[in-house]
Amino acid sequence: MDPLRDGDPRQVGEYRLLGRLGEGGMGRVFLGVSPSGRKVAVKVMKSEFANDLDFRRRFTREVAAARLVGGFHTAPVVDAAPDADPPWMVTAFIPGPSLLDAVKDGGLFDESAVRALGAGLAEGLAAIHRCGLIHRDLKPGNIIMAEDGPRIIDFGIAHVATASTLTVAGAVFGSYAYMSPEQINGDPVTAKADVFALGALLTFAGTGNGPFDHPQLSTLMFRILTREPDLGTLGSSLRATIRACLDKSPDNRPTVAELLAFFTGETETLRPTSRPERADSTAESTVIDPRARPTTHRPRHLVDLSDPRHDSPPPDTPRPDTPHRDSPRPDTPYSDTPRPDTPHRDSPRPDTPYSDTPRPDTPRPGEPRRPPRPESRTRGRHLDGNSRMPRPRETPVDSQPDRLTGHAGPVRALMFSLDGSRLVSAGDDQTVRVWDAVRGRQLARLTGHAGAVRAVVCSPDATQVISHGTDQTARRWEAVTGRVAGQYFMSGDAVFSPDGRFAARSFPGGVAIQDAAGGRLLRRLDSPYQLDTLAFSRDGARLAALSDQGVHVWHGGGWLWAASYQPRPRPAGDAQGQLEPGAAPLLALSFDGALVVTALPGGAVELYEVIVPRGRRHPGQLRRTYQTNGLTVKSAVALSPDGARVAFGTPAGTVELWDTDGGRQLVGLRELRAADGANSVHAGAVTAVAFAPSGTRIASAGVDGMVRLWWPPPAS
């Protein structure tokens, strides 16, 4: 026990604190005494997490999970106040070191001690699983070596196997060194994940190292996903059993009942398991997301997809037995089984020029009638060599922008509906706003997020809006009434495809593609690189991502190199993690994914044409580097649907429009002054720009909370 430090509480509830027992990621644990003098362990959430709704929910779940298990397999809960500020929980004090300290201070366990430890942990896991729980974070620091056997503690990320709303597939929880492959891959997690962690724990006890140890996180995860475990000097009679626990496939791992029988000597060996096992508890057989069937697990080999030897798609993604009513059609680019009438995935997609013409009953007062969209010439080439969608002839209608006001803080996200009739915006004021993009008036103000909203999209029929915020929730709203039609948990930063069908988020080892309406995992796009700054093509068929090595585009079952560059240090954010305007890397794709534009901090803005030659993969062709009076810093970027123009927002509050073919600047929108004569579009940095589906209008937003609509001149 360590003494209390300055800033530590001296009293929590009615419990007086004596000293520090330890510290975890979410809380600190103190030794305390009850009013009658009984020793207790008091866990207090760290102050920096006390106002985070997600962490408070996790703490509440920990209290509920620990109370469910009880008994002598864990530390019984004595008292708790999960709604306090900060939340706290009191458990019985269990004298004894953690498994981590026992190995560090007392040395390696011999074969008989490993067997005894395995029996005690298997018995404890059986009790946990009978309660319908999965621990998901077994590690040496969470095992207390009591006199009468090991106790399993810390249920901070334990999961009720039937409570699908608490965790979405694709979110990664747990300590990496003891994490199962399915957790890293974002697959649905069953109690077999605890069996994998048990095998890793026993390896640590007998060898002093984990079976996949490496100081670099990416290499550690690569080993878990692809390598055989290193069992070191582990006793020969234990090796086969522990190796079975560490099998990449959950279906091939033993049950805790089989392990208990083995470690207690009831059986000498484990029978080979080549069939999907019947579970010995509710938790063993229950998948976290009840809408998804169990995955056919195979090791996810992280390979360099720029290598022509690796052209095959990643393993199949699980599909639900009963699709969500808003789920993508079976022939989506992230589904592995096309319908019989679906073209081959490398076949050209049909042209889908979206119309943005206002409805007859909603003319804009005083607005000249827009000309019909004639057939027009094509520009550029599709990824497969075919012509891309026709480019409409566009005529400027109004040089003065609509000023859409209402946001009380910086606006972070903009998206037009597919028919161009609606514009959705969201930002730091925790609101989502739906605008009539023709009349320029607000239709709805959607509230409910507990943090800034960073991503929005309309459903294809514009009747619903989906949003994602820093509170780690995605919400599906009725656009007119503001009613929440559904919500789900999704960690990290998410982006939506403009057609409203897909959500994408990066995780260690790749990108998870989810159903935007309900959060169901559709597919993992594995990669050996840490990918971030994601962007969909306009039709949702392709996805681009940045790594510290280059730009990658998902196409035809693999990642293509779209651009390569020297590694650059990632910019640091402020105390809230918010990057300064222009400090974050930017990325945008054209309608068909044939063009990708990047704007890197302090570097040139570059436009690449993605090329897919037959039989091999190589970086795309650099088509244009943009320089504006020697200044290259941009704070927002968007490509027109036809790829003919690119719009940039700048930290100075201006919007620039460039021709992608000729590389000439068409107009700086700062020159189209507003009625008040301001010299810039926005008072402060431009945070988002977006083209309407027809390309005839541009929306811009800034840190000033303003949203503006423009009718820019065409490229000619």
JOQUIMO-V325714 format. One record per residue. RES is the residue in one letter. D_LAST is the distance of its C-alpha to the last C-alpha in Angstrom with 1 decimal. Layout:
res->(RES | RES)
d_last->(D_LAST | D_LAST)
This chain:
res->(M | D | P | L | R | D | G | D | P | R | Q | V | G | E | Y | R | L | L | G | R | L | G | E | G | G | M | G | R | V | F | L | G | V | S | P | S | G | R | K | V | A | V | K | V | M | K | S | E | F | A | N | D | L | D | F | R | R | R | F | T | R | E | V | A | A | A | R | L | V | G | G | F | H | T | A | P | V | V | D | A | A | P | D | A | D | P | P | W | M | V | T | A | F | I | P | G | P | S | L | L | D | A | V | K | D | G | G | L | F | D | E | S | A | V | R | A | L | G | A | G | L | A | E | G | L | A | A | I | H | R | C | G | L | I | H | R | D | L | K | P | G | N | I | I | M | A | E | D | G | P | R | I | I | D | F | G | I | A | H | V | A | T | A | S | T | L | T | V | A | G | A | V | F | G | S | Y | A | Y | M | S | P | E | Q | I | N | G | D | P | V | T | A | K | A | D | V | F | A | L | G | A | L | L | T | F | A | G | T | G | N | G | P | F | D | H | P | Q | L | S | T | L | M | F | R | I | L | T | R | E | P | D | L | G | T | L | G | S | S | L | R | A | T | I | R | A | C | L | D | K | S | P | D | N | R | P | T | V | A | E | L | L | A | F | F | T | G | E | T | E | T | L | R | P | T | S | R | P | E | R | A | D | S | T | A | E | S | T | V | I | D | P | R | A | R | P | T | T | H | R | P | R | H | L | V | D | L | S | D | P | R | H | D | S | P | P | P | D | T | P | R | P | D | T | P | H | R | D | S | P | R | P | D | T | P | Y | S | D | T | P | R | P | D | T | P | H | R | D | S | P | R | P | D | T | P | Y | S | D | T | P | R | P | D | T | P | R | P | G | E | P | R | R | P | P | R | P | E | S | R | T | R | G | R | H | L | D | G | N | S | R | M | P | R | P | R | E | T | P | V | D | S | Q | P | D | R | L | T | G | H | A | G | P | V | R | A | L | M | F | S | L | D | G | S | R | L | V | S | A | G | D | D | Q | T | V | R | V | W | D | A | V | R | G | R | Q | L | A | R | L | T | G | H | A | G | A | V | R | A | V | V | C | S | P | D | A | T | Q | V | I | S | H | G | T | D | Q | T | A | R | R | W | E | A | V | T | G | R | V | A | G | Q | Y | F | M | S | G | D | A | V | F | S | P | D | G | R | F | A | A | R | S | F | P | G | G | V | A | I | Q | D | A | A | G | G | R | L | L | R | R | L | D | S | P | Y | Q | L | D | T | L | A | F | S | R | D | G | A | R | L | A | A | L | S | D | Q | G | V | H | V | W | H | G | G | G | W | L | W | A | A | S | Y | Q | P | R | P | R | P | A | G | D | A | Q | G | Q | L | E | P | G | A | A | P | L | L | A | L | S | F | D | G | A | L | V | V | T | A | L | P | G | G | A | V | E | L | Y | E | V | I | V | P | R | G | R | R | H | P | G | Q | L | R | R | T | Y | Q | T | N | G | L | T | V | K | S | A | V | A | L | S | P | D | G | A | R | V | A | F | G | T | P | A | G | T | V | E | L | W | D | T | D | G | G | R | Q | L | V | G | L | R | E | L | R | A | A | D | G | A | N | S | V | H | A | G | A | V | T | A | V | A | F | A | P | S | G | T | R | I | A | S | A | G | V | D | G | M | V | R | L | W | W | P | P | P | A | S)
d_last->(74.9 | 73.2 | 74.1 | 72.0 | 69.5 | 68.5 | 66.2 | 67.7 | 69.2 | 73.0 | 73.3 | 71.2 | 72.5 | 76.3 | 75.9 | 76.8 | 74.9 | 76.7 | 74.2 | 71.0 | 71.0 | 67.4 | 63.7 | 60.9 | 57.2 | 57.6 | 61.1 | 64.2 | 67.6 | 70.8 | 74.5 | 76.1 | 79.2 | 79.8 | 82.3 | 85.1 | 84.3 | 82.5 | 79.9 | 76.4 | 72.9 | 70.4 | 66.7 | 64.5 | 60.7 | 59.1 | 58.1 | 54.4 | 54.1 | 56.2 | 53.3 | 51.1 | 51.5 | 50.8 | 53.6 | 55.9 | 55.4 | 56.2 | 59.3 | 60.5 | 60.0 | 62.1 | 64.9 | 64.9 | 64.7 | 67.6 | 69.7 | 69.1 | 70.4 | 73.3 | 76.5 | 77.5 | 74.3 | 72.4 | 73.2 | 74.1 | 72.2 | 74.7 | 72.5 | 68.8 | 66.6 | 63.0 | 62.1 | 63.6 | 61.7 | 61.5 | 62.5 | 65.6 | 67.7 | 71.3 | 72.8 | 76.1 | 76.5 | 76.9 | 78.7 | 77.4 | 74.7 | 71.3 | 71.0 | 68.8 | 71.6 | 74.3 | 72.8 | 71.9 | 75.4 | 77.6 | 76.2 | 75.0 | 76.4 | 78.7 | 78.4 | 80.7 | 78.9 | 75.5 | 77.0 | 78.4 | 75.1 | 73.3 | 75.9 | 75.5 | 71.7 | 71.7 | 74.1 | 72.0 | 68.8 | 70.7 | 71.7 | 68.1 | 66.7 | 69.4 | 68.1 | 64.7 | 63.1 | 61.2 | 61.7 | 58.5 | 59.4 | 62.7 | 63.2 | 66.2 | 65.8 | 66.0 | 69.4 | 72.6 | 75.6 | 78.3 | 82.0 | 81.8 | 78.5 | 74.8 | 73.1 | 69.4 | 67.7 | 64.3 | 62.7 | 59.6 | 57.2 | 59.7 | 58.3 | 59.9 | 59.1 | 58.5 | 56.5 | 53.0 | 51.3 | 52.3 | 50.3 | 47.2 | 46.9 | 44.7 | 46.3 | 48.4 | 51.8 | 54.8 | 55.9 | 54.1 | 57.1 | 58.8 | 55.8 | 55.6 | 52.8 | 51.8 | 51.5 | 49.2 | 47.1 | 46.9 | 48.9 | 51.3 | 54.5 | 58.0 | 61.4 | 61.0 | 58.8 | 62.0 | 63.9 | 61.4 | 61.9 | 65.7 | 65.6 | 63.7 | 66.2 | 69.2 | 67.6 | 67.3 | 70.9 | 72.3 | 70.2 | 68.9 | 65.3 | 62.8 | 62.1 | 58.5 | 58.8 | 56.3 | 55.4 | 51.6 | 50.3 | 47.7 | 50.4 | 52.9 | 50.6 | 49.8 | 53.6 | 54.2 | 51.7 | 52.5 | 55.8 | 59.4 | 61.3 | 63.5 | 66.9 | 68.6 | 72.4 | 72.5 | 75.7 | 75.7 | 76.9 | 73.9 | 71.1 | 70.5 | 70.4 | 68.1 | 65.8 | 65.7 | 64.7 | 61.8 | 60.4 | 56.6 | 57.0 | 58.6 | 60.3 | 62.3 | 63.6 | 67.1 | 67.9 | 69.6 | 72.7 | 72.8 | 72.4 | 75.2 | 77.5 | 76.7 | 77.1 | 80.4 | 81.8 | 81.9 | 79.9 | 79.8 | 76.3 | 73.2 | 72.7 | 69.4 | 66.7 | 64.4 | 63.9 | 62.1 | 64.9 | 66.5 | 66.3 | 69.5 | 67.9 | 65.4 | 63.1 | 63.3 | 61.9 | 59.4 | 55.7 | 54.1 | 51.4 | 53.4 | 50.4 | 49.9 | 52.3 | 53.7 | 51.5 | 52.6 | 52.7 | 52.1 | 51.5 | 47.8 | 47.4 | 44.9 | 43.3 | 40.5 | 38.0 | 36.3 | 39.5 | 39.1 | 42.7 | 41.7 | 39.3 | 41.3 | 40.3 | 42.5 | 45.5 | 45.1 | 44.4 | 47.0 | 46.2 | 48.1 | 50.7 | 49.5 | 45.7 | 44.6 | 43.4 | 40.0 | 39.9 | 37.1 | 37.6 | 39.5 | 36.4 | 34.4 | 33.2 | 36.1 | 38.8 | 40.7 | 41.8 | 39.2 | 40.3 | 41.5 | 38.4 | 36.0 | 34.0 | 34.8 | 33.0 | 31.1 | 29.9 | 26.3 | 26.0 | 25.0 | 21.5 | 21.9 | 18.8 | 20.3 | 20.2 | 20.1 | 21.1 | 24.2 | 27.5 | 28.9 | 31.6 | 29.5 | 27.3 | 26.4 | 28.5 | 26.7 | 23.3 | 21.4 | 21.2 | 18.0 | 16.8 | 17.8 | 15.5 | 15.0 | 15.1 | 11.7 | 11.0 | 12.3 | 11.3 | 14.3 | 17.9 | 20.5 | 23.5 | 25.6 | 23.2 | 22.0 | 18.5 | 17.3 | 16.7 | 14.2 | 11.0 | 11.2 | 9.0 | 9.4 | 10.6 | 12.3 | 16.0 | 18.0 | 17.6 | 21.1 | 21.9 | 24.7 | 27.5 | 29.4 | 32.8 | 35.7 | 35.7 | 38.5 | 37.1 | 34.1 | 31.7 | 31.1 | 29.3 | 26.6 | 25.6 | 24.2 | 26.1 | 24.7 | 24.4 | 22.7 | 25.7 | 27.3 | 26.6 | 29.4 | 30.2 | 33.2 | 34.8 | 37.8 | 39.6 | 40.3 | 38.6 | 35.9 | 34.2 | 32.5 | 30.1 | 28.9 | 25.2 | 24.8 | 27.6 | 27.5 | 31.2 | 33.4 | 35.0 | 37.1 | 38.5 | 39.8 | 42.5 | 44.8 | 43.3 | 45.7 | 43.0 | 39.4 | 36.9 | 34.2 | 32.6 | 31.8 | 30.4 | 30.8 | 32.5 | 30.5 | 32.0 | 31.5 | 35.3 | 36.0 | 34.8 | 35.8 | 36.2 | 37.6 | 39.3 | 41.3 | 44.4 | 43.6 | 43.4 | 40.7 | 41.0 | 39.9 | 39.9 | 39.9 | 36.9 | 38.7 | 42.3 | 41.7 | 44.4 | 44.3 | 44.2 | 44.8 | 44.6 | 45.3 | 45.7 | 43.0 | 43.4 | 40.9 | 37.2 | 35.5 | 32.0 | 31.2 | 28.8 | 26.3 | 28.1 | 31.3 | 33.3 | 33.8 | 34.9 | 35.0 | 37.2 | 38.3 | 42.0 | 43.9 | 43.2 | 39.9 | 38.0 | 39.5 | 37.4 | 39.0 | 38.7 | 37.0 | 39.2 | 42.5 | 42.2 | 43.6 | 43.0 | 41.0 | 40.6 | 40.9 | 38.4 | 40.8 | 39.8 | 42.0 | 39.7 | 39.7 | 36.3 | 34.7 | 31.4 | 30.4 | 27.1 | 26.6 | 23.6 | 22.3 | 24.6 | 27.5 | 28.0 | 27.6 | 28.8 | 28.0 | 30.6 | 31.4 | 34.7 | 36.1 | 35.3 | 31.7 | 29.2 | 30.4 | 28.8 | 31.2 | 30.6 | 33.1 | 36.1 | 35.6 | 33.8 | 31.3 | 30.6 | 27.0 | 27.7 | 30.9 | 31.9 | 35.2 | 37.0 | 36.5 | 39.0 | 37.9 | 37.7 | 40.6 | 40.3 | 42.5 | 45.7 | 43.8 | 41.6 | 38.5 | 36.2 | 34.9 | 31.2 | 29.4 | 32.5 | 31.7 | 29.5 | 26.3 | 24.8 | 22.0 | 21.1 | 18.1 | 19.0 | 20.8 | 22.0 | 20.2 | 18.7 | 20.9 | 20.4 | 23.5 | 24.5 | 28.2 | 30.6 | 30.6 | 28.3 | 24.8 | 22.0 | 21.2 | 18.8 | 20.7 | 20.1 | 23.3 | 25.0 | 28.0 | 29.8 | 32.7 | 36.0 | 35.2 | 33.2 | 31.7 | 29.2 | 25.5 | 23.3 | 22.0 | 18.3 | 17.5 | 19.8 | 18.5 | 20.6 | 20.4 | 23.0 | 25.3 | 25.3 | 24.5 | 26.3 | 24.4 | 26.1 | 23.7 | 20.8 | 18.7 | 16.1 | 13.9 | 15.5 | 13.0 | 13.1 | 9.3 | 10.3 | 13.7 | 15.7 | 18.8 | 21.8 | 24.2 | 27.9 | 27.3 | 26.0 | 22.3 | 19.2 | 16.3 | 12.8 | 11.3 | 8.5 | 11.0 | 9.9 | 9.6 | 12.0 | 10.8 | 11.7 | 9.3 | 12.5 | 16.1 | 17.4 | 20.7 | 19.3 | 19.1 | 22.8 | 25.1 | 27.8 | 30.3 | 28.3 | 28.2 | 26.3 | 25.1 | 23.9 | 27.1 | 30.6 | 30.8 | 28.9 | 26.1 | 27.6 | 25.1 | 21.5 | 20.3 | 17.4 | 18.4 | 18.6 | 15.7 | 13.5 | 13.4 | 15.9 | 17.2 | 20.9 | 22.6 | 26.3 | 28.6 | 32.2 | 32.7 | 32.9 | 30.0 | 27.2 | 24.2 | 21.5 | 18.1 | 15.2 | 12.3 | 9.1 | 6.1 | 3.8 | 0.0)
